[in-house]
Amino acid sequence: MPNESPDQLWVEPVGGIILARIRGVATADLIQECHQRIGVLQRDTGCQQVMYDALEFERPPIEIVLVTPKKKES
């Protein structure tokens, strides 16, 4: 599902890392979209280093945390 609020999620290469910024309340769909975008950038750029900017991130309920996908081993 596409991000309903485009101002909540940014994922972009910055220097030698991928920077993922999440603002506001995180939903399962938003976290899933974040991980999908990171995966695309990792494949496109070869960069494996990711930094999450969560300064304006509101802690999600535990149910959301439990659906967060685990990183696949390469």
C-alpha positions, 0 to 999 in steps of 0.5 A: 500500500502506498504511503498515504502521507508522503511527508512521513517517510523519506528514504534516500542515499546520502554520501555512503549510507542510506538515510531513512526518516520516519515522522509521526506515528508509524503504521505497519504499512509505513514500516513495510514501505520503508523497508521496501524502499531501503531494499531497492536502494541497497540493490541499486546502489550496493550500499548496505549501511542504513541510518534511521532518523527517528527524531520525530518518530512516535513509538508504535504499539508492540503489534506494529513492532512484531510485524517488522520484517527481519533483514535477510542474510546475504 
